[in-house]
Amino acid sequence: QKGYVKKIRGKKVPATYSNYISAKMRVPESYMDYWAKAPQPYSCVVAYTITQDGDVIDVQLVEASNYPDQDLRTLQLVESLSPLMPPPGTKNDIRVTELFWNGPI
């Protein structure tokens, strides 16, 4: 899909569907609260499906942290994305696996 080109540290990076998802995730007012409550260090891996209609379904915790309350907040953050713009260039659902982390890797 055509999009604007954003300049990051001297490099031009084309807009991508992944960038769109990241931006959409940062929109809710609860997003800043999410990171304010996140322990440090924190990391978990979440997988979810985006349907061809843009619905976010089948949200699963793939790799839990030692902080079940934050893991639950992470799952809720992902679920709050729905509905999204349908995935471009496909007539199928797509599966996304994403690392959420706070602190050094």
Steps between C-alpha positions, in 0.01 A plus 500: 500500500620848422592711797715793594870462559623580848857602570660319792858579602596601150335200331175501309268225616184420303175474691408136561207308641719417799557874561124551475436234769765656726348846459147368561623329818632832632170687448297384803518727800581191705826448308703737719344345808596156363870593493483693828387177671742273316772353720856536386633283355188355341448291190236269357406369157144522368355348183176611339310470174379793289212390280449619146228726647749655747373328815760399760425146617667201666726710726738268684788535740785307337766576758394627840700724729532469876229768527155350428318831559712675237457207261123542537534875428705412190229264373238769563708756310517270197129423518425874508651536150190355334386602246807567287535589135487167311844358417611630161595276211327186624154350511596286799528548873852570630663379821719746690749408772628796695751561777403749769792613713601766746866534582813345353462197276 
